[in-house]
């Protein structure tokens, strides 16, 4: 049991030591990617999904109105 506690304490201390090191800078990686096209694609897919949802609800409304006649 003491060996487990000792190993766990050592593992946590090494993680804490590396977490306090210099921060990782990812600007070189993120500056190379143009997110505007990705955002446009995500918004386009969302707009299509909203359009399908509205069409589905409208079709259900029309079918309900026709059945009521």
Backbone as ProteinMPNN parsed JSONL, in Angstrom:
{"seq_chain_A": "XXXXXXXXXXXXXXXXXXXXXXXXXXXXXXXXXXXXXXXXXXXXXXXXXXXXXXXXXXXXXXXXXXXXX", "coords_chain_A": {"N_chain_A": [[0.819, -1.19, 0.0], [1.956, 1.206, 0.766], [3.84, 1.493, -1.236], [2.256, 1.973, -3.436], [1.129, 4.444, -2.784], [3.457, 5.953, -2.688], [4.362, 5.735, -5.346], [2.204, 6.942, -6.664], [2.32, 9.508, -5.586], [4.827, 10.341, -6.547], [4.348, 10.258, -9.296], [2.336, 12.199, -9.585], [3.75, 14.433, -8.721], [5.673, 14.723, -10.703], [4.046, 15.283, -12.882], [2.923, 17.705, -12.043], [5.208, 19.233, -11.956], [5.964, 19.354, -14.66], [3.772, 20.66, -15.623], [4.089, 23.177, -14.697], [6.026, 24.192, -16.223], [7.331, 26.078, -19.038], [4.781, 27.562, -21.045], [3.085, 25.96, -23.786], [3.409, 27.066, -27.044], [1.318, 27.581, -29.666], [0.976, 29.164, -31.851], [2.273, 29.195, -34.324], [1.246, 26.953, -35.54], [-1.545, 27.415, -35.534], [-1.744, 29.797, -36.942], [-1.212, 29.06, -39.505], [-3.474, 27.906, -40.467], [-6.507, 28.569, -42.114], [-9.362, 29.54, -40.773], [-11.709, 30.614, -41.691], [-12.945, 29.443, -43.907], [-13.71, 27.026, -42.831], [-15.526, 27.805, -40.876], [-17.483, 28.917, -42.506], [-18.346, 26.62, -43.868], [-19.399, 25.078, -41.752], [-21.498, 26.733, -40.902], [-23.026, 26.678, -43.229], [-23.847, 24.002, -43.348], [-25.351, 23.926, -41.016], [-27.386, 25.715, -41.731], [-28.608, 24.283, -43.786], [-29.602, 22.129, -42.322], [-31.461, 23.445, -40.694], [-33.197, 24.331, -42.668], [-34.202, 21.875, -43.639], [-35.508, 21.0, -41.336], [-37.519, 22.994, -41.049], [-38.933, 22.586, -43.441], [-39.848, 19.981, -42.98], [-41.542, 20.346, -40.743], [-43.401, 22.074, -41.909], [-44.488, 20.411, -43.882], [-45.717, 18.485, -42.25], [-47.639, 20.099, -41.079], [-49.206, 20.827, -43.303], [-50.101, 18.283, -44.128], [-51.585, 17.591, -41.87], [-53.563, 19.578, -42.066], [-54.82, 18.873, -44.455], [-55.839, 16.349, -43.82], [-57.71, 17.084, -41.997], [-59.794, 18.025, -43.493]], "CA_chain_A": [[0.0, 0.0, 0.0], [2.835, 2.371, 0.812], [4.489, 1.626, -2.538], [1.281, 2.588, -4.332], [1.057, 5.863, -2.429], [4.727, 6.563, -3.08], [4.359, 5.831, -6.805], [1.203, 7.93, -7.046], [2.858, 10.82, -5.22], [5.904, 10.659, -7.475], [3.74, 10.524, -10.604], [1.661, 13.5, -9.536], [4.733, 15.503, -8.593], [6.305, 14.947, -12.008], [3.061, 15.966, -13.72], [2.819, 19.085, -11.599], [6.441, 19.914, -12.35], [5.94, 19.648, -16.086], [2.693, 21.61, -15.88], [4.555, 24.504, -14.319], [7.067, 24.574, -17.167], [6.925, 27.121, -19.978], [3.582, 27.172, -21.785], [3.249, 25.537, -25.171], [2.952, 28.102, -27.96], [0.812, 26.94, -30.875], [0.623, 30.184, -32.837], [2.791, 28.821, -35.642], [0.327, 25.966, -36.09], [-2.876, 27.983, -35.759], [-1.661, 30.857, -37.946], [-1.116, 28.453, -40.826], [-4.789, 27.398, -40.859], [-7.513, 29.599, -42.346], [-10.594, 29.015, -40.21], [-12.889, 31.252, -42.271], [-13.64, 28.477, -44.761], [-14.31, 26.008, -41.963], [-16.694, 28.429, -40.261], [-18.49, 29.018, -43.562], [-18.885, 25.28, -44.118], [-20.216, 24.682, -40.602], [-22.73, 27.511, -40.954], [-23.816, 26.198, -44.361], [-24.471, 22.742, -42.941], [-26.392, 24.277, -40.035], [-28.498, 26.319, -42.467], [-29.301, 23.191, -44.481], [-30.344, 21.377, -41.314], [-32.616, 24.262, -40.31], [-34.115, 24.284, -43.804], [-34.862, 20.566, -43.636], [-36.418, 20.983, -40.189], [-38.664, 23.843, -41.373], [-39.706, 21.897, -44.478], [-40.484, 18.83, -42.342], [-42.648, 20.858, -39.937], [-44.413, 22.602, -42.83], [-45.153, 19.271, -44.496], [-46.602, 17.901, -41.246], [-48.747, 21.033, -40.924], [-50.045, 20.694, -44.498], [-50.753, 16.962, -44.065], [-52.613, 17.7, -40.832], [-54.667, 20.399, -42.57], [-55.519, 18.094, -45.474], [-56.582, 15.281, -43.142], [-58.833, 17.698, -41.284], [-60.889, 18.379, -44.414]], "C_chain_A": [[0.862, 1.253, 0.0], [3.538, 2.582, -0.52], [3.548, 2.29, -3.538], [1.188, 4.079, -4.063], [2.322, 6.596, -2.871], [4.78, 6.756, -4.593], [3.374, 6.878, -7.291], [1.697, 9.339, -6.737], [3.961, 11.259, -6.167], [5.338, 11.019, -8.843], [3.06, 11.879, -10.64], [2.654, 14.649, -9.434], [5.439, 15.764, -9.92], [5.338, 15.627, -12.967], [2.938, 17.426, -13.334], [4.066, 19.874, -11.997], [6.447, 20.254, -13.826], [4.832, 20.627, -16.433], [3.128, 23.031, -15.561], [5.677, 24.979, -15.24], [6.521, 25.656, -18.103], [5.707, 26.662, -20.779], [3.904, 26.807, -23.23], [2.65, 26.61, -26.073], [2.568, 27.433, -29.277], [0.481, 27.953, -31.973], [1.137, 29.838, -34.225], [1.861, 27.827, -36.325], [-1.02, 26.584, -36.429], [-2.858, 29.11, -36.778], [-1.629, 30.293, -39.354], [-2.469, 27.968, -41.339], [-5.747, 28.571, -41.01], [-8.862, 29.041, -41.905], [-11.843, 29.611, -40.843], [-13.65, 30.279, -43.172], [-14.321, 27.4, -43.933], [-15.58, 26.563, -41.329], [-17.821, 28.547, -41.286], [-19.139, 27.662, -43.829], [-19.795, 24.829, -42.98], [-21.536, 25.436, -40.614], [-23.62, 27.076, -42.114], [-24.529, 24.904, -44.011], [-25.584, 23.004, -41.933], [-27.604, 24.878, -40.734], [-29.29, 25.253, -43.222], [-30.143, 22.389, -43.49], [-31.588, 22.139, -40.855], [-33.648, 24.245, -41.425], [-34.882, 22.974, -43.869], [-35.87, 20.484, -42.498], [-37.675, 21.802, -40.474], [-39.54, 23.172, -42.429], [-40.464, 20.719, -43.882], [-41.703, 19.286, -41.533], [-43.762, 21.395, -40.828], [-45.175, 21.465, -43.491], [-46.112, 18.603, -43.514], [-47.832, 18.786, -41.036], [-49.716, 20.911, -42.1], [-50.787, 19.365, -44.48], [-51.861, 16.973, -43.003], [-53.808, 18.504, -41.299], [-55.477, 19.635, -43.611], [-56.341, 16.981, -44.835], [-57.802, 15.835, -42.42], [-59.999, 18.045, -42.188], [-61.915, 17.322, -44.515]], "O_chain_A": [[0.55, 2.236, -0.672], [3.808, 3.721, -0.902], [3.981, 3.073, -4.384], [1.17, 4.886, -4.993], [2.259, 7.721, -3.366], [5.192, 7.812, -5.073], [3.67, 7.623, -8.225], [1.513, 10.255, -7.537], [4.021, 12.428, -6.55], [5.792, 11.972, -9.476], [3.193, 12.623, -11.612], [2.426, 15.72, -9.996], [5.768, 16.909, -10.229], [5.751, 16.456, -13.778], [2.856, 18.293, -14.204], [3.975, 21.053, -12.338], [6.892, 21.336, -14.208], [4.931, 21.349, -17.425], [2.579, 23.985, -16.111], [6.216, 26.068, -15.043], [5.378, 26.089, -17.962], [5.617, 25.491, -21.15], [4.877, 27.292, -23.808], [1.504, 27.014, -25.881], [3.399, 26.795, -29.922], [-0.225, 27.621, -32.925], [0.484, 30.166, -35.215], [1.705, 27.855, -37.545], [-1.579, 26.312, -37.492], [-3.876, 29.358, -37.424], [-1.987, 30.989, -40.304], [-2.601, 27.651, -42.521], [-5.801, 29.455, -40.155], [-9.437, 28.181, -42.572], [-12.946, 29.149, -40.553], [-14.881, 30.296, -43.193], [-15.393, 26.917, -44.298], [-16.594, 25.87, -41.253], [-18.984, 28.303, -40.963], [-20.356, 27.578, -43.997], [-20.856, 24.256, -43.228], [-22.586, 24.846, -40.361], [-24.845, 27.104, -41.993], [-25.701, 24.733, -44.348], [-26.64, 22.374, -41.991], [-28.738, 24.579, -40.362], [-30.517, 25.323, -43.285], [-31.274, 22.014, -43.797], [-32.645, 21.542, -40.652], [-34.847, 24.155, -41.159], [-36.086, 22.97, -44.126], [-36.967, 19.956, -42.678], [-38.782, 21.355, -40.174], [-40.765, 23.193, -42.317], [-41.616, 20.484, -44.247], [-42.773, 18.684, -41.627], [-44.941, 21.192, -40.536], [-46.393, 21.55, -43.645], [-47.206, 18.195, -43.904], [-48.937, 18.28, -40.838], [-50.93, 20.894, -41.896], [-51.979, 19.321, -44.784], [-52.943, 16.427, -43.221], [-54.947, 18.166, -40.976], [-56.703, 19.746, -43.639], [-57.452, 16.708, -45.29], [-58.804, 15.141, -42.252], [-61.091, 18.332, -41.698], [-62.892, 17.477, -45.247]]}, "name": "protein", "num_of_chains": 1, "seq": "XXXXXXXXXXXXXXXXXXXXXXXXXXXXXXXXXXXXXXXXXXXXXXXXXXXXXXXXXXXXXXXXXXXXX"}
